Amino acid sequence: MKCPSCQNEQTRVADSRITDGGSAIRRRRLCESCEFRFTTFERAQTSDLMVEKRDGTVEPYQREKLEKAIMLSCAKRPIDVADLRAKLTDLEETQWSKSKAVKAEQIGDDVMGLLKEIDEVAYIRFASVYKRFTDMETFQNELQKFFDSSKS
């Protein structure tokens, strides 16, 4: 593993811990050259899941890409990141692993449902990008759907 500070390839593991409910390992590493400390995460690739995009193209599923979008939606919100990652792992294992390809729309809908349970602001932020809000009316319509579903 290259050191992000000096690019030296001689690093060693200083500490390892299991995270995300046992589905990942967090490693603290130390560069043997500059003594810079950094963290890496190791996760087993359990399947060769493919994502069918809206335009019909198919690409490999990238958890990091989805996590980044979710974390942007959750920025500056009081959300337990470990809990969020565990719930995302649960979606991967229970919903999306049933087939070799999953539609991006299904992933988006599932993530919206997850965020709706966790934090309303994060839900609206994610929905605004995922549903491609183009104007205030579209935004208001989605808010109204949210409020209507919250009442029932």
C-alpha positions as CSV (number, residue, x, y, z in Angstrom):
1,M,0.0,0.0,0.0
2,K,1.5,3.3,-1.1
3,C,1.9,6.1,1.5
4,P,-0.4,9.0,0.5
5,S,2.2,11.5,1.8
6,C,5.5,10.4,0.3
7,Q,4.3,7.6,-2.2
8,N,6.7,5.1,-0.5
9,E,5.5,1.5,-0.9
10,Q,6.9,0.3,2.4
11,T,4.1,0.6,4.9
12,R,3.1,-1.6,7.7
13,V,-0.2,-2.3,9.5
14,A,-0.2,-0.8,13.0
15,D,-3.7,-1.8,14.0
16,S,-6.7,-3.7,12.5
17,R,-10.3,-3.6,13.5
18,I,-13.5,-5.2,12.2
19,T,-16.1,-2.6,11.1
20,D,-19.5,-2.4,9.3
21,G,-20.9,-5.4,11.3
22,G,-18.0,-7.7,10.3
23,S,-18.2,-6.9,6.6
24,A,-15.0,-4.8,6.4
25,I,-11.6,-4.3,8.1
26,R,-10.3,-0.9,9.1
27,R,-6.5,-0.8,9.1
28,R,-4.2,1.9,10.5
29,R,-1.0,2.0,8.6
30,L,2.4,3.5,9.2
31,C,4.8,4.6,6.4
32,E,8.3,3.2,7.2
33,S,9.9,6.1,5.4
34,C,8.1,9.3,6.6
35,E,6.2,7.7,9.5
36,F,2.9,9.2,8.2
37,R,-0.2,7.4,9.6
38,F,-3.2,6.7,7.4
39,T,-6.3,4.5,7.4
40,T,-7.4,1.9,4.8
41,F,-10.5,-0.2,4.5
42,E,-10.7,-3.7,3.2
43,R,-14.0,-5.3,2.0
44,A,-14.5,-8.6,0.3
45,Q,-16.0,-8.5,-3.1
46,T,-18.9,-10.8,-2.7
47,S,-20.4,-10.7,-6.1
48,D,-19.9,-9.3,-9.6
49,L,-23.0,-7.1,-9.4
50,M,-23.7,-4.9,-12.4
51,V,-25.7,-1.8,-12.6
52,E,-28.0,-1.0,-15.5
53,K,-28.0,2.8,-15.9
54,R,-30.9,4.9,-17.1
55,D,-29.4,5.2,-20.6
56,G,-29.2,1.4,-20.9
57,T,-25.5,1.1,-20.3
58,V,-24.2,-1.5,-17.8
59,E,-21.3,-1.0,-15.5
60,P,-19.9,-2.7,-12.4
61,Y,-21.4,-1.7,-9.1
62,Q,-19.2,0.6,-7.1
63,R,-20.0,0.9,-3.4
64,E,-17.6,3.8,-3.0
65,K,-19.4,5.8,-5.7
66,L,-22.8,5.3,-4.0
67,E,-21.4,5.9,-0.5
68,K,-20.0,9.3,-1.7
69,A,-23.4,10.3,-3.1
70,I,-25.1,9.3,0.2
71,M,-22.5,11.1,2.3
72,L,-22.9,14.3,0.3
73,S,-26.7,14.1,1.1
74,C,-25.9,13.6,4.8
75,A,-23.3,16.4,5.1
76,K,-23.6,18.3,8.3
77,R,-26.5,16.1,9.5
78,P,-26.5,14.3,12.9
79,I,-26.3,10.8,11.3
80,D,-24.4,7.8,12.6
81,V,-22.2,6.9,9.6
82,A,-21.5,3.4,10.9
83,D,-25.2,2.7,11.1
84,L,-25.7,4.1,7.6
85,R,-23.0,1.9,6.2
86,A,-24.4,-1.2,8.0
87,K,-27.8,-0.5,6.4
88,L,-26.2,-0.1,3.0
89,T,-24.5,-3.4,3.5
90,D,-27.8,-4.9,4.4
91,L,-29.3,-3.6,1.1
92,E,-26.4,-5.0,-0.8
93,E,-26.8,-8.5,0.8
94,T,-30.6,-8.8,0.9
95,Q,-31.9,-6.8,-2.1
96,W,-29.3,-6.4,-4.8
97,S,-27.4,-9.7,-4.5
98,K,-30.4,-11.7,-5.8
99,S,-29.5,-11.0,-9.4
100,K,-26.4,-10.3,-11.5
101,A,-27.7,-6.9,-12.6
102,V,-29.7,-4.3,-10.8
103,K,-31.3,-1.2,-12.2
104,A,-29.9,2.1,-11.1
105,E,-33.5,3.2,-10.5
106,Q,-33.9,0.3,-8.0
107,I,-30.7,1.3,-6.2
108,G,-31.9,5.0,-6.1
109,D,-35.3,4.1,-4.8
110,D,-33.9,1.8,-2.1
111,V,-31.4,4.4,-0.9
112,M,-34.2,7.0,-0.8
113,G,-36.2,4.7,1.4
114,L,-33.2,4.2,3.6
115,L,-32.5,7.9,3.9
116,K,-36.2,8.6,4.5
117,E,-36.0,6.4,7.7
118,I,-32.8,8.0,8.9
119,D,-33.0,11.7,8.1
120,E,-35.6,13.8,6.2
121,V,-33.1,16.5,5.1
122,A,-30.7,13.9,3.7
123,Y,-33.6,12.2,1.9
124,I,-34.7,15.5,0.2
125,R,-31.1,16.3,-0.8
126,F,-30.6,12.8,-2.3
127,A,-34.0,12.9,-4.0
128,S,-33.2,16.3,-5.6
129,V,-30.2,14.9,-7.4
130,Y,-31.6,11.4,-8.1
131,K,-35.0,12.6,-9.4
132,R,-33.3,15.5,-11.2
133,F,-35.3,18.3,-9.9
134,T,-35.4,21.0,-12.6
135,D,-37.5,23.7,-10.9
136,M,-39.2,24.7,-7.7
137,E,-42.5,23.1,-8.7
138,T,-40.9,19.6,-9.0
139,F,-39.2,20.1,-5.6
140,Q,-42.5,21.1,-4.0
141,N,-44.3,18.1,-5.5
142,E,-41.7,15.8,-4.0
143,L,-42.0,17.5,-0.7
144,Q,-45.7,17.1,-0.8
145,K,-45.4,13.4,-1.5
146,F,-43.0,13.1,1.4
147,F,-45.4,14.9,3.8
148,D,-48.4,12.8,2.5
149,S,-46.5,9.6,3.1
150,S,-45.4,10.7,6.6
151,K,-49.0,11.3,7.7
152,S,-50.0,7.7,6.9
